């Protein structure tokens, strides 16, 4: 085996230009397939992160308007939801992991000195934060049960809203904000997050106060919507049906009337991300495989030339007792050594490129490329298959050369 490897490397050094050209095709193909697949994985991860900025596996429920007559009631009747409806659903639907009512208004200005803004102000309960992936910056906190119980005038600010009101870099926690003419204590500021979807406005531009404080301050009897998290997303349709039944019984509308309530199941976005990224990865993978295949075809052609040049040598080796399998194995081994060297160089170059690209500020747009184990396995598998086919057919031709014909050559 050692003598075989020594001989193979001697031939590679002897034909340096040919070896370099062959290696370039393999290196380029390897870099292409790894970087493209890494970009596909990065796009999928970024899209999932962006969509889950609003919350993972959540469902938003809005009051609607009936479109069917039911039990003596006519259609086009408005449905109004109350805060207690959230607790009713929580009690009667065990599949719900968490639920929060949400009041909302844009009717009050927030003021700090000369800075005035009219953001979306939401009235919520403590469960709302974890459901919606709202986490406070260090030194602050989210709304808690005591705030709700005692109707405290506390407020949690989105990070962009806090920057506008207090200035960039200033700690807003512990400061006072006027909501209308009422002072509210800032207890927390939103930790920066990526969010490309919402149903009201971006959380970074919103303000949140306890639901009981909201109802008292603004006099709202009805909530804007409810935010629901289902324990198992696979049960989403069954839970949705149960919600229609419970609220239909309470507000006297047909459970089959889908316009009586507006329900947005955000897990549908996860399905879109999955199929979109799957299609993108397949497309990029095909491009990479084609590029690497071109390099493999070049390698196969070079190996055919090598077989032609070494025909006499093959004849001599056969005449002194070398078996067909030994001849074939040597040429296949030579092919795999070239593939291995080119693949290793391609992997190293890909790592450098991925690291360099990851330092660029593109995460919010297309994400950063990710060299995941799946990408590595696919790349190695494709390299192995191309190496085998590129070496097998020239090696088989070399093994089938007749001794007499080889010596005459």
N, C-alpha and C positions, 0 to 999 in steps of 0.2 A: 504493500500500500504506500509506504514511504517513497519507494522508487517511482511509483506511478505519479504521485504528487510532484516529486522533483522534476520528472519529465514534463508534466503539464505546465508547470511554471516556467520551465526552460523555453517551451514553445511560445508561451505568452510574452516572455521577454524578447524572444527572437523577432516577433512580429509586433512591435510596440505600437505602431500607427494603427494597425488593424484592430488590436486589442483596445486601444483608446477609443476608437470610433464606435466599436461594439458596446463598450462600457457606457459611453455617453448616451446611447439610445436607452439602455436599461436604467441609468440614473435618472434621465429626464422623465421616463415613463413612471418610475417609482415616485418621484417627487410630485408628479401630476396627480396620481391616484391618491396619495396620502393627503396632500394639501386640499384637494377637492372634497374628499370624504370628511376631512377635519372641518372644513368650512360648513358642510352640510350638517354635521353634528352640532357645530356652534350655532348655526341658525335655528335649529330645533330647540336647543337649550335656551337661546335668547327669547324666542317667541313664547315658549312655555313660561319663562320668568316674567316676561312683560304681561302676559294675560293673567298670570296668577298674582300680579301686583294688586288686583282688586279683591283677591281672595280665591281660595282653591276649593272647587267643588261646591260653589254656593248657588242658590236660587233666589231671584228677586221677585217679590209678589206685589203687584200694584192693584188698586181697586179699578174696576172698569165699568162698563155699561151693559145691561142685559140686552140680548138680541133675540130672546125667545119668550113668549108668554108662559107663565108658570103659576098654577094654583090661583087663578083669578087676577094675578098681576100682569100688566101689559109689558111689552118690551120697551127698550130705551130708558130703562130705569137705572139711575146712577147708584152704584154700590160704594159705600163709605166704610173704611176699616178703622177700628179703634185699637188702642194700645193693648187692651185685654185680649184681643183676638190672637196675639202672638202667644200669650200664656195658655190660651185654650188649645191651640195647635200643639204646643209643646207637651201638654198633658195627654192629648188624645192620639198623637202620632209618635209612637216610641222610636221610630226610625230616624227622628230628627236629633242630630247631635247638639245643635244650638240654634237659637232663633232670637232675633232682636227686632222690635218695632223701630221705626225711624220717622221722626217728624222732620220737616224741612221748610225753610223759608229763605227768601232773599230780601225780605222787607225791612231789615234792620242794618244800619251802618255800624261798622267797627271803626273805632277812632282811638288813635294814640297821638296826642299832640296835634300836629297839623296833618298827619297821615290818616286818610279816610278810605275805607274800602267797603264794598257791599258784596261779600262772598255768600256762598251757600252755607247756611248755618243749620246743622243737624242736631236733633235731640235724640239721644240714644241711651242704651243701658250698657253696663260693663261688657256683656257678651259680644257686643258689636265689634270691639277692637280686634280680638283674635280671629273672628270670622272674616273680617275684611283686611287682615294683615296690616293693621295699624299699630305700629310699635313706636314708643317714645324714644327720643334721644336721651343720652346719659344725663342724669340730673333731674329728669322729669318723670311724670307718670301718666297713666291713662285714667279715665273716669272710673271711680270705684263705687261700691254699694252704698257707702256712707253719703257720697255726693248725691246719689239718687234718693236715698231715704230722707235726707235732710233738705232736699231741694237747694243744694249749695250753688252759689253763683261762681262756678269754676268753668274754665274753658280750655280746650285743647286745640292748638293751632296747627294747620298745615305748615310745612317748613317754608314754602315760598311766601305764604301769607305772613308768617312771622318775620321773614326778612324784609318784606315791604313795610310792615308796621313799625318795626324796631330798628331796622338797619341790618345789613349783612355782618355776620360775625358776632352780633350782640346776643347775650343769653336772655331770652324772653321769660324764662320760668321765674315765677315770683313777682312779675310785673303785673300791672293792671291795664285792662282793655275796657273801653266803654262800648257796651252793646246797646245801641240807642243812647239812652241817658243813664243806663245802669252799669255800675262797675263790676267787672268779672276778673277773678284772679286766674292768671295763666298757670296751669299745673303741668303742662307738657307741650312739647313740640314734636311733630312727626319726624321720625327718622327717614332720611332720603330713601326713596324706593323708585323702581321703574314701574310705570303703570301706563299702558297704552289703551286701556278700555275703562269706561265708567258709565254710570247711568244718570249721573247728576253733573258732576264736574270732577276734575282731578283732586284727589285727597290733599295734595300739596297746597291747593288753593282754598280749602274748606276750613270751617271751624266746627267744633263739636262741644255740646254742653249736655248735662244730664237731661233725660227725657222729662222728668218731673219738673225740673226748672224751666224747660222749654214750654211745657203746657201752661205753667203758671205765668211766665213772662209774656207769652204771645197769645194766650187764650185759645189755643188750638184744641178742638175736641177730637179731630180725626188725624190719623197718621198718613204720611205720604206713601209709605211702603213697608214691607217687612223683608228682612234678609235672613235666609234659611240656609243652614248647612246640614246636608244629609249624611248620616254616618257611613253609608255605603252608596256611592254614586250609581251603582247598578240598579238601585231601587228607586231612582229618580222618578220614573214614570208612575210607579205605584204610589209613591208619596204624593205626587202631583194630583193624581186621581183622588186620593184621600182628602187632600186639602179642599178640592172642589166640593166634595161631599159634605165636609164639616161646615164650611162657610156657606155652602148652598142651603143647608138646613137652617142655619142661623139667620141668613138674610133673604131666605125665600127666593132662590133662583135655581134653575135647572142645572144639576151638576155637569151636564153635557154642554152647557153654554160656555164656550171658551172665551167669549168676549166679556163675561161678567168679571173675570179677573185677568190681569196680564201677568203671565209667568215667564220669566227668562231663566232657563237652566243653562248656566255658564259651562257645564261639562260638555255641552255641544262644541264649545270652542276647543276643548282638549281633543275631541275627535278630529276637528279640522286641522289642528296643529299636527296631529299624528299622521294623517294621510298626506297633508301637504309636505311635511318634512320627509316622509317615506318616498314620495314621488321625486322630491328634490335630490335625495340621497341616491336613488336609483339612477336618475339622470346624470348626476355628477360621477357616480361610479362607472357608468357605461363610458363616459368620455375618458375617464382615467384608464379603464381597461383597454379601450381602443388605442390610446396613446402607448400604453405598455406593450400591447400586442404588436404594434409597429416595430418597437424595439426588439421584440422576440423574433419577428420575421427577419429583421436584419441579422440577428444572431444566428438564426437557422441558415441563412444564405452564406454567412461567413463559415459556418461549420461544414457546409457542403463543399466550399472552396478548400477548406483544410483537408477534408477527406480526399479530394482530387489530388492535392499536392502531396499527400502522404501515402498514396496508393502503393508505391514500391516498398515503402517501409512496412506497410500492412502485410504485403506479400511475404517479405522476409520474416516478419514475426510469426506469420501463420506457418511458414515452412519449417521453422524451428520448434513448432509445437504449441504456439498460442491458440487458445480456443476462440470461437466466435464470440462467446459471452465476455471474454476478457477484452477483446477489441471494442465491443459495444459498450461495456461498462466504462472504459477509459474515456471514450468520447462523451458519454453522458456526464461523467464526473467533471470533465473539462467544461462542459456547458454550465453545470451547476456552480462551478467555481466562479465563472464569469458572472452568472446571475447573482451569486452571493456577494461578490465584491461590488457589483453595481447596485444591488439592493441595499447593502450596508451604507454605501456612500449616499444613496438617495434618502435613506432614513435620517442620516445625520444632517443633510442639507434641509430636509423637511422640518426637523426639530428646530433648526436655526430660524427658518422662515416663519414657522408657527409662533416661535417666541418673539420674533421681531414684529409680526403682525399684531400679536396680543398687546403690544405696548402702544399701539395706535388707538386713538379715541373713536372707535367705531362700534363699541359694544351696544350702544343704544339703537343702532341701525341694523346691523347684520350679525351682531354678536362676535365673539372671538372664536377662532378655530380651536377645536378640541381633539387632541390625539387620544381617543378612547381605546380601550382594549379591543372593541369591535372593529375599529378602523385598522388597528395593527393586524388582527387576525385575517381580515379580508385582504389586506395588502400582501401579507406573507403567502396566503393561499393562492392568490392570483399569480404572484411571482413564481411559486412552485410549479403551478400548472403550465405556465408559459415556458419556464425552464425545461420542464420534462418534454413537452412537445417540440421545443426548439432543438433539443439534443437527441431525442429518440429517433427521428427519421433519418438524419445524417448518420447517426451511429449504426442504425440498422443497415444502411447502404454500405457503410464501411465493413460491417461484419459479413455481408453477403458477397464481398469481392472474392472471386476465385483466385487461388494461389498462383496458378500459371498465368492468368491474365495480369495479375498484379506485378509479377516478375518481368513479364514482357514489357509492361508499361515503363 
